[in-house]
Amino acid sequence: MNNFEFCNPVKVVFGKGTIARLSALIPSGSKVCLLYGKGSIKKNGIYAQVQEALKDYHVTEFSGIEANPHYETCMQAVEQVRNEKADFLLAVGGGSVMDATKFIAAALYFDGEPWDILDKGATIKRAMPLGVVLTLAATGSETNERAVISHVSEGKKLGFAHPLVFPCFAVLDPEVTYSLPVGQVANGVVDSFVHVIEQYLTYPVNAKVQDAFAESLMRIICEEGRKVLKDPFNYDIRANLMWAATNALNGWIGQGVPQDWSSHRMGYPLTVLFGLAHAETLAVILPGVMQYMQKEKQEKILRLGAVVFGIAEGSTGERVEQTIAAVESFFREMGLKTRLHEYGIQASDLDDLTAPIDQLGWTLSEKGHINTQVAREILSLRL
């Protein structure tokens, strides 16, 4: 196991009716800016619960945060928060709203062009405190310090991480996910599954706790993911999926182990150029990464197959292929497409899809094996 330092300061408040706890979580007298997406929280009752919990606070609102939040929209929020002199940000939504709020929290005090935080890794010295009310089990952003933002005019999608944007708290009520469209639920399942894979499917370093934790999360996500599509109002299913998604990316399983994240990075241009949802990009690319990098990842692929999918018979090569097929089949079960041509993407688009790797100087995979040419070959496998 590799050396590591770990601290996760986020207070998690989990369970039914926990939105009412906001008044005990936000400092008394705070001027709260409530940030959310396109307004679905007003239709499903979440907005009313939040407003009731914040009735004793001065509250302003910023709405309209997109899926894959836009830098331009975030900067509009920054201007509004400054003008209204808010001093606490409350994100109510899924990963996009949470990521946007983290960036806004940092941009508010940044001296210079805030895009440099993402594009140049500029130093963050201060951020506004923020809290989260989670409405979609998917990204794990509720308990980490990461965010990804899209700059529409520049055609870029980039991420950053900084401990100053850890949420102060995260309210997780599984009941609020009942009203989600089935497609969003399925995307969330795939997203959380791949978050685990990116931290697990590399090479062994004898990190038994992390490996066992990751394997149990993947089993749970697969089991409950299949169930939730058939039984969407089952509280226990929703609770287990929500907690699994949080644990998938709160830092615990990634300590002391090599990580990959190539499927995520290669997926960014698919969102920017073709509008695919984040999980849709992962469902297409991950099987290709597994297939192309199967020799480097063989030991972990075999263990994944045996422990998560029950694949224990056949030669080494057969079990590797069966495991890759099982992962792709699971994505299909969740209703996601797994091939580029299903989105109208052709071989002629591959140059544009791989260009950011050179432009941004990325070396992808746990050992930096994936350059522009390799990425093109991986994507070619997914046409």
Beta strands, then each sheet from edge to edge (+ up, - down):
strand 1: 11-14
strand 2: 31-35
strand 3: 58-62
strand 4: 88-93
strand 5: 130-134
strand 6: 146-151
strand 7: 156-161
strand 8: 169-172
sheet 1: 1+ 8+ 5+ 4+ 2+ 3+
sheet 2: 6+ 7-
end
